[in-house]
Amino acid sequence: MSKKKYRNDTEYLLSNPANAKHLMESIAQDKAGKHIKKTMKELLAMERQPTPR
């Protein structure tokens, strides 16, 4: 992703207060280590699993 595209996307997300709040909360969670890492293979496997009812 180019810097210009990244800047435009970020500006768009921050232009709406609700989006900005969510983005800032997500960044804070990431910095605090509150995230889960998945490989593409793991994500694809999750996608194929049936949804529990």
C-alpha positions as YAML, in Angstrom:
chain: A
units: angstrom
residues:
- id: 1
  name: MET
  ca: [0.00, 0.00, 0.00]
- id: 2
  name: SER
  ca: [1.42, 3.37, -0.93]
- id: 3
  name: LYS
  ca: [1.88, 6.09, 1.67]
- id: 4
  name: LYS
  ca: [-0.65, 8.27, -0.16]
- id: 5
  name: LYS
  ca: [-3.31, 5.54, -0.14]
- id: 6
  name: TYR
  ca: [-2.58, 4.77, 3.53]
- id: 7
  name: ARG
  ca: [-2.88, 8.46, 4.41]
- id: 8
  name: ASN
  ca: [-6.17, 8.80, 2.49]
- id: 9
  name: ASP
  ca: [-7.65, 5.69, 4.11]
- id: 10
  name: THR
  ca: [-6.57, 6.83, 7.56]
- id: 11
  name: GLU
  ca: [-7.96, 10.32, 7.03]
- id: 12
  name: TYR
  ca: [-11.24, 8.81, 5.89]
- id: 13
  name: LEU
  ca: [-11.48, 6.58, 8.96]
- id: 14
  name: LEU
  ca: [-10.62, 9.45, 11.30]
- id: 15
  name: SER
  ca: [-13.16, 11.79, 9.66]
- id: 16
  name: ASN
  ca: [-16.04, 10.05, 11.44]
- id: 17
  name: PRO
  ca: [-15.96, 10.27, 15.28]
- id: 18
  name: ALA
  ca: [-17.29, 6.72, 15.76]
- id: 19
  name: ASN
  ca: [-14.73, 5.27, 13.34]
- id: 20
  name: ALA
  ca: [-11.95, 7.32, 14.92]
- id: 21
  name: LYS
  ca: [-12.87, 6.04, 18.40]
- id: 22
  name: HIS
  ca: [-12.92, 2.44, 17.21]
- id: 23
  name: LEU
  ca: [-9.60, 2.84, 15.37]
- id: 24
  name: MET
  ca: [-7.91, 4.40, 18.42]
- id: 25
  name: GLU
  ca: [-9.26, 1.65, 20.69]
- id: 26
  name: SER
  ca: [-7.96, -0.99, 18.28]
- id: 27
  name: ILE
  ca: [-4.52, 0.62, 18.18]
- id: 28
  name: ALA
  ca: [-4.41, 0.77, 21.99]
- id: 29
  name: GLN
  ca: [-5.39, -2.91, 22.24]
- id: 30
  name: ASP
  ca: [-2.67, -3.86, 19.76]
- id: 31
  name: LYS
  ca: [-0.04, -1.88, 21.65]
- id: 32
  name: ALA
  ca: [-1.14, -3.58, 24.89]
- id: 33
  name: GLY
  ca: [-0.62, -6.98, 23.25]
- id: 34
  name: LYS
  ca: [-4.34, -7.76, 23.20]
- id: 35
  name: HIS
  ca: [-4.46, -9.30, 19.77]
- id: 36
  name: ILE
  ca: [-4.53, -12.72, 18.19]
- id: 37
  name: LYS
  ca: [-2.21, -13.67, 15.35]
- id: 38
  name: LYS
  ca: [-3.51, -16.03, 12.69]
- id: 39
  name: THR
  ca: [-1.90, -17.24, 9.50]
- id: 40
  name: MET
  ca: [-3.83, -17.13, 6.25]
- id: 41
  name: LYS
  ca: [-4.03, -20.93, 6.41]
- id: 42
  name: GLU
  ca: [-5.66, -20.73, 9.87]
- id: 43
  name: LEU
  ca: [-8.12, -18.07, 8.72]
- id: 44
  name: LEU
  ca: [-9.15, -20.11, 5.69]
- id: 45
  name: ALA
  ca: [-9.67, -23.16, 7.91]
- id: 46
  name: MET
  ca: [-11.85, -21.09, 10.25]
- id: 47
  name: GLU
  ca: [-13.90, -19.88, 7.29]
- id: 48
  name: ARG
  ca: [-14.70, -23.46, 6.28]
- id: 49
  name: GLN
  ca: [-15.88, -24.47, 9.75]
- id: 50
  name: PRO
  ca: [-19.65, -24.64, 10.26]
- id: 51
  name: THR
  ca: [-21.14, -21.84, 12.36]
- id: 52
  name: PRO
  ca: [-22.40, -23.08, 15.75]
- id: 53
  name: ARG
  ca: [-26.13, -22.54, 16.34]
...
